C-alpha cells in the first residue's frame, strides 16, 4: 500500500508542476499614477507656452509687414488710397482680435492673472517625513504626497484647458489676419504695377520745377521792364539793350540816356 501511495503522490506532483500558474498581477500604485499625470500636465503647459511664443512672433512680423505696406502705398487717385486704407483698417481689427486672445491665453485679463500652485520645498517634505515617523500610521506620508500631486495636477490642468481654448480662438483670428494681409499684398502689387502709367497721364502743374529750379517767366512785349535796385536803395530802370538803341537811331528816334 505504501508503494501505491508513493506513486500517486509522485503523479499528482508532476501534474501540479506541469500546470501553468497564472501570472501575478502587479499591485496598483496610486502615487506613481498621480505623479505621472503631474509630469504630463507640466509638459503640456510648456508646449502651450511655446505655441504662445510662436504666435506672438508671427503677429509682430504681420504688424510690421502691414505697416510697411501702408507707408509705401502711393497712388495719384485719392479714391484708391481711401479704399486701401479701409482694407488696412479691417486688417488691424483682425490683428487686435488675435492679440487679445493670444495675450489672454497667457495672462487671463478677466481674472487679473493666473494663480499656479507649486510643490512644497524638499526641506519641508523631509521634515514632514520625519514627523510622520512619530505617528503609528505608516501611510500618512504617502497620503500627503498623493494629495499634493492631485491638487497641483488639477490646478495645472485647469489652466492648460483655459489656455488651449484661448489659443484656439487666437488661431481663428490669426487665419483671418493672414487672409486680410494676403489681400492687402495683392492690392499693393497691382498698384505698384499700374501706378507708373497713372503718373504718365497726370498733367504737369504750373508750379512744376525743372532741375530743381523754378521756370522763368516770359516777358510780353510792351510790359513794364524790371527795375534794378542800387546799393543806395533807389530803384533805377534797367538799361536798354544796344540792339534796341540802334533800331531807334535808324528810325530817327533819339536814344534816351
C-alpha positions as protocol buffer text, in pm:
chain_id: "A"
residue {
  index: 1
  type: UNK
  ca { x: 0 y: 0 z: 0 }
}
residue {
  index: 2
  type: UNK
  ca { x: 285 y: 235 z: 74 }
}
residue {
  index: 3
  type: UNK
  ca { x: 422 y: 179 z: -272 }
}
residue {
  index: 4
  type: UNK
  ca { x: 86 y: 272 z: -430 }
}
residue {
  index: 5
  type: UNK
  ca { x: 60 y: 588 z: -220 }
}
residue {
  index: 6
  type: UNK
  ca { x: 408 y: 696 z: -325 }
}
residue {
  index: 7
  type: UNK
  ca { x: 322 y: 650 z: -691 }
}
residue {
  index: 8
  type: UNK
  ca { x: 1 y: 851 z: -651 }
}
residue {
  index: 9
  type: UNK
  ca { x: 185 y: 1131 z: -474 }
}
residue {
  index: 10
  type: UNK
  ca { x: 451 y: 1141 z: -747 }
}
residue {
  index: 11
  type: UNK
  ca { x: 193 y: 1156 z: -1023 }
}
residue {
  index: 12
  type: UNK
  ca { x: -2 y: 1431 z: -852 }
}
residue {
  index: 13
  type: UNK
  ca { x: 320 y: 1629 z: -801 }
}
residue {
  index: 14
  type: UNK
  ca { x: 411 y: 1603 z: -1169 }
}
residue {
  index: 15
  type: UNK
  ca { x: 65 y: 1721 z: -1273 }
}
residue {
  index: 16
  type: UNK
  ca { x: 88 y: 2023 z: -1042 }
}
residue {
  index: 17
  type: UNK
  ca { x: 427 y: 2121 z: -1185 }
}
residue {
  index: 18
  type: UNK
  ca { x: 308 y: 2084 z: -1543 }
}
residue {
  index: 19
  type: UNK
  ca { x: 1 y: 2308 z: -1496 }
}
residue {
  index: 20
  type: UNK
  ca { x: 89 y: 2670 z: -1585 }
}
residue {
  index: 21
  type: UNK
  ca { x: 30 y: 2903 z: -1291 }
}
residue {
  index: 22
  type: UNK
  ca { x: -144 y: 3237 z: -1361 }
}
residue {
  index: 23
  type: UNK
  ca { x: 90 y: 3545 z: -1368 }
}
residue {
  index: 24
  type: UNK
  ca { x: 87 y: 3767 z: -1068 }
}
residue {
  index: 25
  type: UNK
  ca { x: -95 y: 4097 z: -1120 }
}
residue {
  index: 26
  type: UNK
  ca { x: 123 y: 4390 z: -1013 }
}
residue {
  index: 27
  type: UNK
  ca { x: -17 y: 4598 z: -737 }
}
residue {
  index: 28
  type: UNK
  ca { x: -157 y: 4933 z: -848 }
}
residue {
  index: 29
  type: UNK
  ca { x: 44 y: 5224 z: -709 }
}
residue {
  index: 30
  type: UNK
  ca { x: -171 y: 5536 z: -692 }
}
residue {
  index: 31
  type: UNK
  ca { x: 121 y: 5761 z: -607 }
}
residue {
  index: 32
  type: UNK
  ca { x: 305 y: 5672 z: -929 }
}
residue {
  index: 33
  type: UNK
  ca { x: -13 y: 5727 z: -1127 }
}
residue {
  index: 34
  type: UNK
  ca { x: -69 y: 6078 z: -986 }
}
residue {
  index: 35
  type: UNK
  ca { x: 297 y: 6164 z: -1026 }
}
residue {
  index: 36
  type: UNK
  ca { x: 295 y: 6059 z: -1391 }
}
residue {
  index: 37
  type: UNK
  ca { x: -18 y: 6265 z: -1454 }
}
residue {
  index: 38
  type: UNK
  ca { x: 150 y: 6567 z: -1294 }
}
residue {
  index: 39
  type: UNK
  ca { x: 451 y: 6543 z: -1526 }
}
residue {
  index: 40
  type: UNK
  ca { x: 224 y: 6513 z: -1831 }
}
residue {
  index: 41
  type: UNK
  ca { x: 38 y: 6830 z: -1736 }
}
residue {
  index: 42
  type: UNK
  ca { x: 368 y: 7014 z: -1689 }
}
residue {
  index: 43
  type: UNK
  ca { x: 484 y: 6905 z: -2036 }
}
residue {
  index: 44
  type: UNK
  ca { x: 152 y: 7016 z: -2182 }
}
residue {
  index: 45
  type: UNK
  ca { x: 190 y: 7357 z: -2016 }
}
residue {
  index: 46
  type: UNK
  ca { x: 537 y: 7402 z: -2166 }
}
residue {
  index: 47
  type: UNK
  ca { x: 405 y: 7306 z: -2510 }
}
residue {
  index: 48
  type: UNK
  ca { x: 124 y: 7565 z: -2485 }
}
residue {
  index: 49
  type: UNK
  ca { x: 370 y: 7835 z: -2376 }
}
residue {
  index: 50
  type: UNK
  ca { x: 588 y: 7758 z: -2679 }
}
residue {
  index: 51
  type: UNK
  ca { x: 283 y: 7794 z: -2903 }
}
residue {
  index: 52
  type: UNK
  ca { x: 203 y: 8131 z: -2745 }
}
residue {
  index: 53
  type: UNK
  ca { x: 559 y: 8248 z: -2816 }
}
residue {
  index: 54
  type: UNK
  ca { x: 540 y: 8130 z: -3178 }
}
residue {
  index: 55
  type: UNK
  ca { x: 208 y: 8304 z: -3244 }
}
residue {
  index: 56
  type: UNK
  ca { x: 337 y: 8622 z: -3080 }
}
residue {
  index: 57
  type: UNK
  ca { x: 641 y: 8627 z: -3310 }
}
residue {
  index: 58
  type: UNK
  ca { x: 424 y: 8575 z: -3618 }
}
residue {
  index: 59
  type: UNK
  ca { x: 188 y: 8851 z: -3501 }
}
residue {
  index: 60
  type: UNK
  ca { x: 473 y: 9102 z: -3464 }
}
residue {
  index: 61
  type: UNK
  ca { x: 601 y: 9016 z: -3813 }
}
residue {
  index: 62
  type: UNK
  ca { x: 249 y: 9059 z: -3952 }
}
residue {
  index: 63
  type: UNK
  ca { x: 210 y: 9403 z: -3792 }
}
residue {
  index: 64
  type: UNK
  ca { x: 548 y: 9515 z: -3929 }
}
residue {
  index: 65
  type: UNK
  ca { x: 459 y: 9400 z: -4281 }
}
residue {
  index: 66
  type: UNK
  ca { x: 122 y: 9578 z: -4281 }
}
residue {
  index: 67
  type: UNK
  ca { x: 286 y: 9899 z: -4154 }
}
residue {
  index: 68
  type: UNK
  ca { x: 547 y: 9890 z: -4433 }
}
residue {
  index: 69
  type: UNK
  ca { x: 278 y: 9838 z: -4700 }
}
residue {
  index: 70
  type: UNK
  ca { x: 69 y: 10123 z: -4558 }
}
residue {
  index: 71
  type: UNK
  ca { x: 354 y: 10374 z: -4557 }
}
residue {
  index: 72
  type: UNK
  ca { x: 481 y: 10267 z: -4902 }
}
residue {
  index: 73
  type: UNK
  ca { x: 145 y: 10280 z: -5082 }
}
residue {
  index: 74
  type: UNK
  ca { x: 121 y: 10572 z: -5328 }
}
residue {
  index: 75
  type: UNK
  ca { x: -140 y: 10648 z: -5592 }
}
residue {
  index: 76
  type: UNK
  ca { x: -249 y: 10976 z: -5756 }
}
residue {
  index: 77
  type: UNK
  ca { x: -615 y: 10868 z: -5735 }
}
residue {
  index: 78
  type: UNK
  ca { x: -738 y: 10956 z: -5387 }
}
residue {
  index: 79
  type: UNK
  ca { x: -1028 y: 10711 z: -5404 }
}
residue {
  index: 80
  type: UNK
  ca { x: -786 y: 10420 z: -5447 }
}
residue {
  index: 81
  type: UNK
  ca { x: -585 y: 10534 z: -5146 }
}
residue {
  index: 82
  type: UNK
  ca { x: -906 y: 10557 z: -4942 }
}
residue {
  index: 83
  type: UNK
  ca { x: -1008 y: 10200 z: -5029 }
}
residue {
  index: 84
  type: UNK
  ca { x: -660 y: 10070 z: -4947 }
}
residue {
  index: 85
  type: UNK
  ca { x: -668 y: 10241 z: -4606 }
}
residue {
  index: 86
  type: UNK
  ca { x: -1009 y: 10084 z: -4542 }
}
residue {
  index: 87
  type: UNK
  ca { x: -869 y: 9735 z: -4610 }
}
residue {
  index: 88
  type: UNK
  ca { x: -578 y: 9808 z: -4376 }
}
residue {
  index: 89
  type: UNK
  ca { x: -827 y: 9914 z: -4105 }
}
residue {
  index: 90
  type: UNK
  ca { x: -1012 y: 9583 z: -4138 }
}
residue {
  index: 91
  type: UNK
  ca { x: -680 y: 9402 z: -4115 }
}
residue {
  index: 92
  type: UNK
  ca { x: -598 y: 9592 z: -3795 }
}
residue {
  index: 93
  type: UNK
  ca { x: -928 y: 9472 z: -3644 }
}
residue {
  index: 94
  type: UNK
  ca { x: -825 y: 9111 z: -3716 }
}
residue {
  index: 95
  type: UNK
  ca { x: -482 y: 9175 z: -3563 }
}
residue {
  index: 96
  type: UNK
  ca { x: -634 y: 9325 z: -3248 }
}
residue {
  index: 97
  type: UNK
  ca { x: -863 y: 9022 z: -3210 }
}
residue {
  index: 98
  type: UNK
  ca { x: -565 y: 8790 z: -3249 }
}
residue {
  index: 99
  type: UNK
  ca { x: -357 y: 8982 z: -2998 }
}
residue {
  index: 100
  type: UNK
  ca { x: -635 y: 8995 z: -2739 }
}
residue {
  index: 101
  type: UNK
  ca { x: -696 y: 8619 z: -2731 }
}
residue {
  index: 102
  type: UNK
  ca { x: -322 y: 8549 z: -2752 }
}
residue {
  index: 103
  type: UNK
  ca { x: -233 y: 8764 z: -2451 }
}
residue {
  index: 104
  type: UNK
  ca { x: -544 y: 8646 z: -2267 }
}
residue {
  index: 105
  type: UNK
  ca { x: -425 y: 8287 z: -2301 }
}
residue {
  index: 106
  type: UNK
  ca { x: -110 y: 8380 z: -2112 }
}
residue {
  index: 107
  type: UNK
  ca { x: -231 y: 8641 z: -1862 }
}
residue {
  index: 108
  type: UNK
  ca { x: -612 y: 8599 z: -1833 }
}
residue {
  index: 109
  type: UNK
  ca { x: -730 y: 8961 z: -1815 }
}
residue {
  index: 110
  type: UNK
  ca { x: -1076 y: 8896 z: -1672 }
}
residue {
  index: 111
  type: UNK
  ca { x: -928 y: 8716 z: -1369 }
}
residue {
  index: 112
  type: UNK
  ca { x: -640 y: 8954 z: -1308 }
}
residue {
  index: 113
  type: UNK
  ca { x: -374 y: 8696 z: -1392 }
}
residue {
  index: 114
  type: UNK
  ca { x: -322 y: 8327 z: -1327 }
}
residue {
  index: 115
  type: UNK
  ca { x: -250 y: 8162 z: -992 }
}
residue {
  index: 116
  type: UNK
  ca { x: -38 y: 7847 z: -1005 }
}
residue {
  index: 117
  type: UNK
  ca { x: 16 y: 7603 z: -720 }
}
residue {
  index: 118
  type: UNK
  ca { x: 366 y: 7465 z: -660 }
}
residue {
  index: 119
  type: UNK
  ca { x: 505 y: 7160 z: -493 }
}
residue {
  index: 120
  type: UNK
  ca { x: 640 y: 7217 z: -141 }
}
residue {
  index: 121
  type: UNK
  ca { x: 1012 y: 7258 z: -94 }
}
residue {
  index: 122
  type: UNK
  ca { x: 1216 y: 6944 z: -40 }
}
residue {
  index: 123
  type: UNK
  ca { x: 1324 y: 7066 z: 302 }
}
residue {
  index: 124
  type: UNK
  ca { x: 963 y: 7088 z: 413 }
}
residue {
  index: 125
  type: UNK
  ca { x: 885 y: 6744 z: 266 }
}
residue {
  index: 126
  type: UNK
  ca { x: 1176 y: 6587 z: 452 }
}
residue {
  index: 127
  type: UNK
  ca { x: 1069 y: 6747 z: 777 }
}
residue {
  index: 128
  type: UNK
  ca { x: 716 y: 6620 z: 731 }
}
residue {
  index: 129
  type: UNK
  ca { x: 851 y: 6270 z: 665 }
}
residue {
  index: 130
  type: UNK
  ca { x: 1041 y: 6277 z: 994 }
}
residue {
  index: 131
  type: UNK
  ca { x: 729 y: 6393 z: 1173 }
}
residue {
  index: 132
  type: UNK
  ca { x: 528 y: 6110 z: 1021 }
}
residue {
  index: 133
  type: UNK
  ca { x: 764 y: 5852 z: 1171 }
}
residue {
  index: 134
  type: UNK
  ca { x: 642 y: 5950 z: 1512 }
}
residue {
  index: 135
  type: UNK
  ca { x: 283 y: 5855 z: 1424 }
}
residue {
  index: 136
  type: UNK
  ca { x: 160 y: 5495 z: 1407 }
}
residue {
  index: 137
  type: UNK
  ca { x: 2 y: 5536 z: 1059 }
}
residue {
  index: 138
  type: UNK
  ca { x: 268 y: 5426 z: 804 }
}
residue {
  index: 139
  type: UNK
  ca { x: 71 y: 5559 z: 504 }
}
residue {
  index: 140
  type: UNK
  ca { x: 40 y: 5915 z: 630 }
}
residue {
  index: 141
  type: UNK
  ca { x: 339 y: 6046 z: 435 }
}
residue {
  index: 142
  type: UNK
  ca { x: 231 y: 5873 z: 114 }
}
residue {
  index: 143
  type: UNK
  ca { x: -118 y: 6015 z: 152 }
}
residue {
  index: 144
  type: UNK
  ca { x: 35 y: 6360 z: 192 }
}
residue {
  index: 145
  type: UNK
  ca { x: 227 y: 6324 z: -137 }
}
residue {
  index: 146
  type: UNK
  ca { x: -78 y: 6194 z: -320 }
}
residue {
  index: 147
  type: UNK
  ca { x: -284 y: 6488 z: -201 }
}
residue {
  index: 148
  type: UNK
  ca { x: -23 y: 6738 z: -320 }
}
residue {
  index: 149
  type: UNK
  ca { x: 11 y: 6576 z: -663 }
}
residue {
  index: 150
  type: UNK
  ca { x: -367 y: 6563 z: -708 }
}
residue {
  index: 151
  type: UNK
  ca { x: -417 y: 6926 z: -606 }
}
residue {
  index: 152
  type: UNK
  ca { x: -136 y: 7067 z: -821 }
}
residue {
  index: 153
  type: UNK
  ca { x: -217 y: 6847 z: -1122 }
}
residue {
  index: 154
  type: UNK
  ca { x: -578 y: 6968 z: -1120 }
}
residue {
  index: 155
  type: UNK
  ca { x: -461 y: 7330 z: -1098 }
}
residue {
  index: 156
  type: UNK
  ca { x: -226 y: 7295 z: -1395 }
}
residue {
  index: 157
  type: UNK
  ca { x: -485 y: 7101 z: -1594 }
}
residue {
  index: 158
  type: UNK
  ca { x: -743 y: 7375 z: -1542 }
}
residue {
  index: 159
  type: UNK
  ca { x: -504 y: 7644 z: -1667 }
}
residue {
  index: 160
  type: UNK
  ca { x: -395 y: 7429 z: -1961 }
}
residue {
  index: 161
  type: UNK
  ca { x: -754 y: 7378 z: -2072 }
}
residue {
  index: 162
  type: UNK
  ca { x: -817 y: 7751 z: -2046 }
}
residue {
  index: 163
  type: UNK
  ca { x: -502 y: 7830 z: -2244 }
}
residue {
  index: 164
  type: UNK
  ca { x: -596 y: 7579 z: -2512 }
}
residue {
  index: 165
  type: UNK
  ca { x: -939 y: 7744 z: -2556 }
}
residue {
  index: 166
  type: UNK
  ca { x: -790 y: 8094 z: -2594 }
}
residue {
  index: 167
  type: UNK
  ca { x: -521 y: 7969 z: -2832 }
}
residue {
  index: 168
  type: UNK
  ca { x: -787 y: 7808 z: -3050 }
}
residue {
  index: 169
  type: UNK
  ca { x: -970 y: 8140 z: -3073 }
}
residue {
  index: 170
  type: UNK
  ca { x: -643 y: 8321 z: -3139 }
}
residue {
  index: 171
  type: UNK
  ca { x: -565 y: 8079 z: -3422 }
}
residue {
  index: 172
  type: UNK
  ca { x: -903 y: 8156 z: -3582 }
}
residue {
  index: 173
  type: UNK
  ca { x: -834 y: 8530 z: -3572 }
}
residue {
  index: 174
  type: UNK
  ca { x: -481 y: 8467 z: -3699 }
}
residue {
  index: 175
  type: UNK
  ca { x: -625 y: 8286 z: -4002 }
}
residue {
  index: 176
  type: UNK
  ca { x: -843 y: 8590 z: -4079 }
}
residue {
  index: 177
  type: UNK
  ca { x: -539 y: 8815 z: -4036 }
}
residue {
  index: 178
  type: UNK
  ca { x: -338 y: 8613 z: -4287 }
}
residue {
  index: 179
  type: UNK
  ca { x: -627 y: 8625 z: -4536 }
}
residue {
  index: 180
  type: UNK
  ca { x: -654 y: 9004 z: -4497 }
}
residue {
  index: 181
  type: UNK
  ca { x: -278 y: 9051 z: -4526 }
}
residue {
  index: 182
  type: UNK
  ca { x: -270 y: 8841 z: -4843 }
}
residue {
  index: 183
  type: UNK
  ca { x: -541 y: 9059 z: -4998 }
}
residue {
  index: 184
  type: UNK
  ca { x: -351 y: 9376 z: -4899 }
}
residue {
  index: 185
  type: UNK
  ca { x: -30 y: 9243 z: -5056 }
}
residue {
  index: 186
  type: UNK
  ca { x: -223 y: 9163 z: -5375 }
}
residue {
  index: 187
  type: UNK
  ca { x: -366 y: 9517 z: -5389 }
}
residue {
  index: 188
  type: UNK
  ca { x: -21 y: 9664 z: -5326 }
}
residue {
  index: 189
  type: UNK
  ca { x: 138 y: 9465 z: -5609 }
}
residue {
  index: 190
  type: UNK
  ca { x: -139 y: 9562 z: -5852 }
}
residue {
  index: 191
  type: UNK
  ca { x: -99 y: 9927 z: -5757 }
}
residue {
  index: 192
  type: UNK
  ca { x: 280 y: 9900 z: -5790 }
}
residue {
  index: 193
  type: UNK
  ca { x: 236 y: 9778 z: -6148 }
}
residue {
  index: 194
  type: UNK
  ca { x: -32 y: 10029 z: -6254 }
}
residue {
  index: 195
  type: UNK
  ca { x: 79 y: 10341 z: -6065 }
}
residue {
  index: 196
  type: UNK
  ca { x: 362 y: 10443 z: -6308 }
}
residue {
  index: 197
  type: UNK
  ca { x: 114 y: 10452 z: -6601 }
}
residue {
  index: 198
  type: UNK
  ca { x: -121 y: 10672 z: -6399 }
}
residue {
  index: 199
  type: UNK
  ca { x: 167 y: 10910 z: -6332 }
}
residue {
  index: 200
  type: UNK
  ca { x: 232 y: 10947 z: -6707 }
}
residue {
  index: 201
  type: UNK
  ca { x: -125 y: 11059 z: -6772 }
}
residue {
  index: 202
  type: UNK
  ca { x: -106 y: 11323 z: -6497 }
}
residue {
  index: 203
  type: UNK
  ca { x: -70 y: 11683 z: -6635 }
}
residue {
  index: 204
  type: UNK
  ca { x: 225 y: 11883 z: -6503 }
}
residue {
  index: 205
  type: UNK
  ca { x: 127 y: 12178 z: -6285 }
}
residue {
  index: 206
  type: UNK
  ca { x: 223 y: 12541 z: -6350 }
}
residue {
  index: 207
  type: UNK
  ca { x: 447 y: 12538 z: -6045 }
}
residue {
  index: 208
  type: UNK
  ca { x: 649 y: 12243 z: -6170 }
}
residue {
  index: 209
  type: UNK
  ca { x: 1022 y: 12296 z: -6140 }
}
residue {
  index: 210
  type: UNK
  ca { x: 1287 y: 12186 z: -6384 }
}
residue {
  index: 211
  type: UNK
  ca { x: 1617 y: 12063 z: -6243 }
}
residue {
  index: 212
  type: UNK
  ca { x: 1511 y: 12192 z: -5900 }
}
residue {
  index: 213
  type: UNK
  ca { x: 1480 y: 12547 z: -6040 }
}
residue {
  index: 214
  type: UNK
  ca { x: 1154 y: 12739 z: -6098 }
}
residue {
  index: 215
  type: UNK
  ca { x: 1053 y: 12806 z: -6457 }
}
residue {
  index: 216
  type: UNK
  ca { x: 1144 y: 13155 z: -6584 }
}
residue {
  index: 217
  type: UNK
  ca { x: 850 y: 13379 z: -6661 }
}
residue {
  index: 218
  type: UNK
  ca { x: 844 y: 13520 z: -7016 }
}
residue {
  index: 219
  type: UNK
  ca { x: 813 y: 13898 z: -7057 }
}
residue {
  index: 220
  type: UNK
  ca { x: 545 y: 14000 z: -7302 }
}
residue {
  index: 221
  type: UNK
  ca { x: 607 y: 14289 z: -7550 }
}
residue {
  index: 222
  type: UNK
  ca { x: 506 y: 14624 z: -7407 }
}
residue {
  index: 223
  type: UNK
  ca { x: 519 y: 14503 z: -7049 }
}
residue {
  index: 224
  type: UNK
  ca { x: 700 y: 14705 z: -6789 }
}
residue {
  index: 225
  type: UNK
  ca { x: 1064 y: 14620 z: -6759 }
}
residue {
  index: 226
  type: UNK
  ca { x: 1202 y: 14513 z: -6425 }
}
residue {
  index: 227
  type: UNK
  ca { x: 1377 y: 14771 z: -6218 }
}
residue {
  index: 228
  type: UNK
  ca { x: 1716 y: 14732 z: -6061 }
}
residue {
  index: 229
  type: UNK
  ca { x: 1791 y: 14837 z: -5703 }
}
residue {
  index: 230
  type: UNK
  ca { x: 2121 y: 15014 z: -5645 }
}
residue {
  index: 231
  type: UNK
  ca { x: 2333 y: 15000 z: -5336 }
}
residue {
  index: 232
  type: UNK
  ca { x: 2188 y: 15332 z: -5218 }
}
residue {
  index: 233
  type: UNK
  ca { x: 1841 y: 15177 z: -5213 }
}
residue {
  index: 234
  type: UNK
  ca { x: 1693 y: 15376 z: -5509 }
}
residue {
  index: 235
  type: UNK
  ca { x: 1526 y: 15191 z: -5791 }
}
residue {
  index: 236
  type: UNK
  ca { x: 1651 y: 15259 z: -6142 }
}
residue {
  index: 237
  type: UNK
  ca { x: 1526 y: 15132 z: -6472 }
}
residue {
  index: 238
  type: UNK
  ca { x: 1726 y: 14861 z: -6636 }
}
residue {
  index: 239
  type: UNK
  ca { x: 1940 y: 14987 z: -6929 }
}
residue {
  index: 240
  type: UNK
  ca { x: 1802 y: 14931 z: -7272 }
}
residue {
  index: 241
  type: UNK
  ca { x: 1980 y: 14688 z: -7494 }
}
residue {
  index: 242
  type: UNK
  ca { x: 2223 y: 14804 z: -7762 }
}
residue {
  index: 243
  type: UNK
  ca { x: 2020 y: 14644 z: -8039 }
}
residue {
  index: 244
  type: UNK
  ca { x: 1712 y: 14844 z: -7944 }
}
residue {
  index: 245
  type: UNK
  ca { x: 1908 y: 15172 z: -7939 }
}
residue {
  index: 246
  type: UNK
  ca { x: 2043 y: 15112 z: -8289 }
}
residue {
  index: 247
  type: UNK
  ca { x: 1694 y: 15044 z: -8423 }
}
residue {
  index: 248
  type: UNK
  ca { x: 1569 y: 15369 z: -8274 }
}
residue {
  index: 249
  type: UNK
  ca { x: 1864 y: 15561 z: -8428 }
}
residue {
  index: 250
  type: UNK
  ca { x: 1788 y: 15418 z: -8772 }
}
residue {
  index: 251
  type: UNK
  ca { x: 1427 y: 15534 z: -8745 }
}
residue {
  index: 252
  type: UNK
  ca { x: 1535 y: 15883 z: -8645 }
}
residue {
  index: 253
  type: UNK
  ca { x: 1434 y: 15848 z: -8286 }
}
residue {
  index: 254
  type: UNK
  ca { x: 1693 y: 15988 z: -8050 }
}
residue {
  index: 255
  type: UNK
  ca { x: 1822 y: 15745 z: -7799 }
}
residue {
  index: 256
  type: UNK
  ca { x: 1741 y: 15814 z: -7437 }
}
residue {
  index: 257
  type: UNK
  ca { x: 2021 y: 15809 z: -7190 }
}
